[in-house]
Amino acid sequence: MSYPEPRYHGEGGEVSATFRPAGSSPDLTYASGTTCDYLATGASTGGLFGLYRWNMGAEPSGPGPHFHRTLTESFYVLVGRVKLYDGIRWVDAEPGDFVHVPIGGIHGFRNESGEPASMLIHFAPGAPREAYFEGNARFAVEGRPDQATLDRFYAEHDNTWV
């Protein structure tokens, strides 16, 4: 394994870092109270990765088993307890626990602890997951669309349910 080909060819570097203060408002709030902070989107990383802070309230929430054909997904628990599905079983993950799911790997997550929980979700490459998150938030408010519309939405966002 070696380093990839250079993508920056300048001589002295550039001022291009971004800073997000800890107290920033969430970028997305679900009707359930779950929030999502868009820490680094695929658009802001040149498609390299996406990083999101997923903050769940005490109400049970989270997707069931599914997989992606085009991206990897990783989870790092920050606060609380989160159930993570590793393709075989649901594991009770605690702060500091990490799960990496390769392309095609079956996974899911749930907060069933009755307490708030928070984790980082990392996608590589940096697919536009914001539209997927926002679509699901809209469905929660407007109601679930018909099955054909859902199937198109999930296919468009590389989400295959098992």
LINRA-V289451 format. One record per helix or strand of 3 or more residues. SS is the DSSP state (H for helix, E for strand). FROM is the first residue (numbers start at 1). LEN is the number of residues. If there is no record, write none. Layout:
# LINRA-V289451
SS/FROM/LEN  SS/FROM/LEN
This chain:
# LINRA-V289451
E/35/6  E/50/7  E/72/8  E/82/4  E/90/4  E/98/4  E/107/5  E/117/8  H/129/14  H/147/10
